[in-house]
Amino acid sequence: MRAEQLTDPVCLHAEGPVYSPRWRGVRWVDMLAGDILELLPDGSIDRAHVGDVAAVLRARVGGGLIIAVRRGLAITDDDSLHSPVHALPELWSDENLRMNEGGCDPSGAFYAGSVTYDHTPGAAELWRVGPDLRPQRVLGDVTVSNGLEWSPDGGLAYYVDSVTHRIDVFDWDAVAGFTDRRAFVTIETEAEPDGITVDADGGIWVALHGGSSVRRYTSDGRLDEVIEVPVRQVTAVTFAGPALDQLVITTSRKGLGAQAEPLAGALFAVMPGVHGRAAKEFAA
């Protein structure tokens, strides 16, 4: 299958697509511009600036958003893209470290991982925040914390530290958290795994940064689908739409300079023939 273009190349580094039926359409971030975008039903785009960095967002159960910003988290209180943003206390002061990808676990806690601007090996972390808004460091010795998603039954968590060229899997429960980390899939190309999502059948979809594609792996680690994307830097994926049957794909032109493909930074989509699952909302 081949992904079709949904938007113009409106982002430098598009990431973190996510869908909620409360919104007008899928939302995603232009990460290093600090913007959140929303695709409207008529094909136009709404855009809001939230800070120096907008790394990942999720809906809150009671309305509003939780957003990973440059050095921590922020919340809004209603579903409008332009709702005032309330920053929580910063988690670090290191100017070289910023937030990156994340998501919500089956209990509704929010996670966001970090990365240094120079990709210092082992300098990044994965953070958790629950409904009490108290942050907790849950994983260290990470270089590029990226995709994070759970199996349909909630018993497994899939995680990407991109420089490892692997998707790892943990056993997971709400009390013990992440345990028994092991390799799930190794990407045997120069491309790096980036954002991931898990469909209703337990298939794991991964964006290949530098690989011009999205791959689907079955729950036993077998490659069974490849979506071709007409740009190299494919960053993240999600299922969107009322039936959760549209796979939405973000892309980047960051670092490409004069070699950038004309469509890099656009949003793409495909109807893959399977359905996704509703994105978990932050339980606060």
Backbone torsions as a table, in degrees:
resi	resn	phi	psi	omega
1	MET	NA	155.7	-179.9
2	ARG	-127.6	131.6	179.9
3	ALA	-72.8	145.1	178.5
4	GLU	-105.9	146.6	-177.9
5	GLN	-70.7	132.2	176.8
6	LEU	-101.4	-35.6	-175.9
7	THR	-134.8	169.0	167.5
8	ASP	-67.0	166.5	176.3
9	PRO	-74.1	82.8	-169.6
10	VAL	-93.9	-3.7	-175.6
11	CYS	-126.3	149.4	167.3
12	LEU	-74.0	-49.1	-176.8
13	HIS	-141.1	83.7	179.3
14	ALA	-74.9	139.6	-176.6
15	GLU	-154.4	173.8	164.5
16	GLY	56.5	44.8	177.8
17	PRO	-66.9	144.8	179.1
18	VAL	-157.2	149.9	-176.2
19	TYR	-126.2	140.5	170.6
20	SER	-133.9	138.3	177.8
21	PRO	-65.6	-12.7	176.5
22	ARG	-78.2	-17.2	-177.4
23	TRP	-92.9	169.1	178.6
24	ARG	-77.6	-19.6	179.5
25	GLY	-177.2	-174.4	-179.5
26	VAL	-62.2	145.3	174.7
27	ARG	-116.3	151.9	176.9
28	TRP	-154.7	178.7	-177.2
29	VAL	-120.1	147.7	161.5
30	ASP	-99.2	90.7	-159.4
31	MET	-55.2	-52.7	-172.8
32	LEU	-83.9	-7.7	170.8
33	ALA	-88.6	-13.3	-179.1
34	GLY	74.1	29.1	-175.0
35	ASP	-115.7	147.9	168.5
36	ILE	-108.1	136.9	179.9
37	LEU	-120.9	152.8	176.9
38	GLU	-135.9	129.6	178.3
39	LEU	-86.5	118.2	-176.2
40	LEU	-86.7	160.8	-176.6
41	PRO	-58.0	-28.5	179.8
42	ASP	-86.1	5.1	179.2
43	GLY	91.4	-7.3	176.4
44	SER	-79.6	171.7	-174.3
45	ILE	-126.8	130.8	169.9
46	ASP	-97.5	148.0	-173.3
47	ARG	-144.3	137.4	178.9
48	ALA	-136.3	139.0	178.4
49	HIS	-92.5	130.1	-176.3
50	VAL	-121.9	-7.3	-179.5
51	GLY	161.8	-171.6	178.5
52	ASP	-64.3	-34.5	-179.9
53	VAL	-136.6	138.5	168.8
54	ALA	-124.4	103.1	-168.7
55	ALA	-92.3	-43.2	-178.4
56	VAL	-162.2	151.4	179.8
57	LEU	-139.7	153.7	171.2
58	ARG	-141.9	151.4	173.8
59	ALA	-68.3	148.9	171.9
60	ARG	-95.5	145.4	-176.1
61	VAL	-55.8	-41.7	-177.2
62	GLY	-89.0	7.3	-176.2
63	GLY	107.1	147.7	-177.8
64	GLY	96.3	-170.3	-174.8
65	LEU	-132.1	154.7	159.3
66	ILE	-113.4	136.2	-172.9
67	ILE	-132.3	133.4	169.2
68	ALA	-85.6	120.5	179.5
69	VAL	-108.7	-163.8	-167.0
70	ARG	-58.6	-52.1	-175.6
71	ARG	-123.0	29.4	178.9
72	GLY	167.2	-142.1	-172.5
73	LEU	-129.6	158.6	175.7
74	ALA	-145.1	158.0	178.3
75	ILE	-131.4	155.6	168.0
76	THR	-123.5	163.7	-170.4
77	ASP	-107.4	-6.8	174.0
78	ASP	-143.8	173.6	-169.3
79	ASP	-79.3	-8.9	178.3
80	SER	-61.1	138.2	176.9
81	LEU	-61.8	-23.1	-174.2
82	HIS	-105.9	18.9	175.3
83	SER	-64.9	143.7	178.2
84	PRO	-55.2	142.3	-177.4
85	VAL	-100.8	128.0	-179.8
86	HIS	-110.7	110.5	-178.3
87	ALA	-76.6	138.0	172.1
88	LEU	-89.3	166.0	-178.8
89	PRO	-56.0	139.4	-179.2
90	GLU	-64.7	146.9	-177.3
91	LEU	-89.6	-17.3	178.1
92	TRP	-158.9	168.1	178.9
93	SER	-112.1	-5.4	-177.0
94	ASP	-62.4	116.4	-178.6
95	GLU	-68.8	-17.6	-177.7
96	ASN	-87.8	-4.2	-173.4
97	LEU	-115.7	134.4	178.0
98	ARG	-139.7	162.9	175.5
99	MET	-71.3	156.8	177.5
100	ASN	-136.6	-136.2	-172.4
101	GLU	-73.9	171.8	177.8
102	GLY	177.4	-158.9	-179.1
103	GLY	168.7	-173.4	-178.6
104	CYS	-112.2	141.3	178.1
105	ASP	-84.0	173.6	-177.3
106	PRO	-60.1	-22.0	178.4
107	SER	-87.1	-6.9	179.5
108	GLY	95.8	6.4	172.5
109	ALA	-75.2	150.8	-177.6
110	PHE	-106.3	138.2	179.3
111	TYR	-123.9	142.4	172.6
112	ALA	-144.0	134.1	178.2
113	GLY	-100.9	167.4	-176.8
114	SER	-121.5	175.2	177.4
115	VAL	-159.1	145.9	172.0
116	THR	-86.6	154.3	-179.3
117	TYR	-63.7	-28.0	179.2
118	ASP	-102.3	11.2	177.9
119	HIS	55.3	45.7	176.0
120	THR	-59.0	124.3	-177.2
121	PRO	-58.8	129.9	174.1
122	GLY	74.2	7.0	-174.1
123	ALA	-90.2	-5.8	-175.9
124	ALA	-100.4	172.3	-173.8
125	GLU	-146.4	168.7	170.2
126	LEU	-118.6	129.9	-176.8
127	TRP	-114.8	149.2	176.5
128	ARG	-123.0	141.7	171.0
129	VAL	-135.4	129.5	179.1
130	GLY	-96.0	-171.9	-178.8
131	PRO	-59.5	-21.4	177.5
132	ASP	-80.1	-2.5	178.2
133	LEU	65.7	18.6	176.8
134	ARG	-91.7	120.0	-177.4
135	PRO	-76.5	147.2	178.9
136	GLN	-139.3	127.9	175.1
137	ARG	-78.0	122.8	-175.4
138	VAL	-114.1	-13.1	-179.4
139	LEU	-154.0	133.2	176.0
140	GLY	-121.8	-171.7	179.4
141	ASP	56.8	43.6	179.8
142	VAL	-111.9	149.1	177.9
143	THR	-105.7	-53.9	177.8
144	VAL	-130.7	89.7	-179.2
145	SER	-70.8	121.1	-174.2
146	ASN	-129.4	-127.4	-169.8
147	GLY	-56.5	143.4	178.6
148	LEU	-148.5	123.6	178.7
149	GLU	-157.3	159.9	-174.5
150	TRP	-110.4	153.9	175.6
151	SER	-68.7	160.7	-178.6
152	PRO	-56.7	-32.9	179.3
153	ASP	-87.2	-1.4	177.3
154	GLY	77.7	1.9	-175.9
155	GLY	-87.9	-11.0	179.7
156	LEU	-128.8	145.0	173.6
157	ALA	-121.9	126.9	178.4
158	TYR	-98.9	137.8	-171.3
159	TYR	-144.7	141.5	-179.4
160	VAL	-121.2	120.4	160.2
161	ASP	-105.0	104.8	-162.4
162	SER	-55.5	-37.3	-174.4
163	VAL	-68.3	-14.8	177.7
164	THR	-77.7	-14.9	-174.7
165	HIS	61.1	27.8	-179.5
166	ARG	-129.2	154.4	155.3
167	ILE	-99.7	122.7	175.7
168	ASP	-98.4	161.9	176.6
169	VAL	-132.6	139.4	174.9
170	PHE	-115.3	151.8	157.6
171	ASP	-73.2	146.6	-176.6
172	TRP	-145.5	139.1	162.9
173	ASP	-147.6	165.3	-170.7
174	ALA	-66.6	-21.7	-179.4
175	VAL	-90.9	-53.7	-175.5
176	ALA	-80.7	-21.8	-176.9
177	GLY	72.8	-136.5	-175.7
178	PHE	-87.0	124.6	176.5
179	THR	-139.0	159.2	173.8
180	ASP	54.2	60.8	177.0
181	ARG	-68.6	134.3	175.3
182	ARG	-151.7	161.7	179.1
183	ALA	-70.8	133.2	174.8
184	PHE	-99.9	-51.0	179.2
185	VAL	-142.4	138.1	171.3
186	THR	-107.6	131.2	179.0
187	ILE	-85.8	110.4	-173.6
188	GLU	-90.8	47.6	175.5
189	THR	-141.4	176.4	175.9
190	GLU	-73.2	-19.3	179.0
191	ALA	-65.8	150.7	179.4
192	GLU	-107.9	138.5	172.5
193	PRO	-65.8	144.0	-176.9
194	ASP	-127.9	-119.5	-178.6
195	GLY	-73.4	152.6	-179.6
196	ILE	-133.7	160.1	167.2
197	THR	-145.0	160.9	-179.2
198	VAL	-123.3	128.9	-177.2
199	ASP	-85.9	178.9	-174.9
200	ALA	-67.2	-20.7	178.1
201	ASP	-91.6	1.9	-179.7
202	GLY	89.4	6.8	177.1
203	GLY	-75.0	141.4	-178.3
204	ILE	-104.7	121.2	178.9
205	TRP	-103.8	130.0	-176.9
206	VAL	-130.9	133.0	173.8
207	ALA	-80.0	134.3	179.4
208	LEU	-104.8	105.0	178.8
209	HIS	-73.6	118.2	-173.6
210	GLY	90.9	1.0	-174.9
211	GLY	-116.9	1.5	175.4
212	SER	53.0	36.4	-175.2
213	SER	-163.9	165.5	167.7
214	VAL	-123.0	134.9	177.9
215	ARG	-113.0	147.9	170.0
216	ARG	-113.6	130.9	174.0
217	TYR	-114.0	139.9	174.3
218	THR	-70.5	168.9	-176.8
219	SER	-66.1	-13.9	174.2
220	ASP	-98.8	11.9	172.8
221	GLY	87.7	13.8	-179.0
222	ARG	-91.8	130.3	175.5
223	LEU	-71.4	123.5	-179.8
224	ASP	-133.3	2.3	175.2
225	GLU	-157.8	142.7	174.2
226	VAL	-131.6	125.7	175.2
227	ILE	-101.7	120.8	177.8
228	GLU	-81.9	135.9	178.9
229	VAL	-124.6	133.9	-171.5
230	PRO	-81.1	27.4	172.0
231	VAL	-141.2	158.3	-174.7
232	ARG	-76.9	-45.2	-168.7
233	GLN	-91.5	85.4	178.3
234	VAL	-91.5	128.2	-165.9
235	THR	-110.8	-38.0	-173.9
236	ALA	-163.9	164.5	-176.0
237	VAL	-142.6	153.5	171.1
238	THR	-157.2	162.1	171.8
239	PHE	-95.8	137.8	-174.9
240	ALA	-139.0	171.4	179.9
241	GLY	94.2	160.3	-177.5
242	PRO	-56.0	-32.3	179.4
243	ALA	-96.3	0.4	-177.5
244	LEU	51.6	43.5	-177.7
245	ASP	-114.8	3.7	179.0
246	GLN	-109.1	122.2	176.8
247	LEU	-89.5	115.4	-178.2
248	VAL	-100.5	137.5	-169.9
249	ILE	-128.7	128.8	175.6
250	THR	-100.0	154.2	-178.3
251	THR	-139.8	168.1	-173.8
252	SER	-136.0	148.6	168.9
253	ARG	-116.0	10.7	-179.8
254	LYS	-57.5	129.4	175.0
255	GLY	79.4	-2.3	-177.6
256	LEU	-83.1	-25.2	177.6
257	GLY	55.9	-135.3	-178.1
258	ALA	-67.2	-13.8	-179.2
259	GLN	-90.4	5.6	-176.5
260	ALA	-63.4	135.1	172.8
261	GLU	-68.3	149.3	-176.7
262	PRO	-57.9	-29.0	-175.3
263	LEU	-99.7	-0.5	-179.6
264	ALA	-61.4	132.2	-176.1
265	GLY	97.9	-1.8	176.5
266	ALA	-87.3	165.1	172.5
267	LEU	-96.5	139.5	179.7
268	PHE	-126.5	165.5	179.1
269	ALA	-155.8	159.7	176.6
270	VAL	-151.4	153.2	173.6
271	MET	-100.2	98.5	-168.7
272	PRO	-84.2	-5.2	178.6
273	GLY	89.0	4.6	172.4
274	VAL	-129.7	165.6	-178.2
275	HIS	-109.6	149.1	174.7
276	GLY	-88.7	-168.8	177.1
277	ARG	-121.4	149.8	178.1
278	ALA	-60.1	134.3	178.1
279	ALA	-65.0	131.8	176.1
280	LYS	-63.2	140.4	178.8
281	GLU	-97.9	155.4	178.7
282	PHE	-72.4	126.5	-170.8
283	ALA	-84.0	55.5	176.8
284	ALA	-156.0	NA	NA
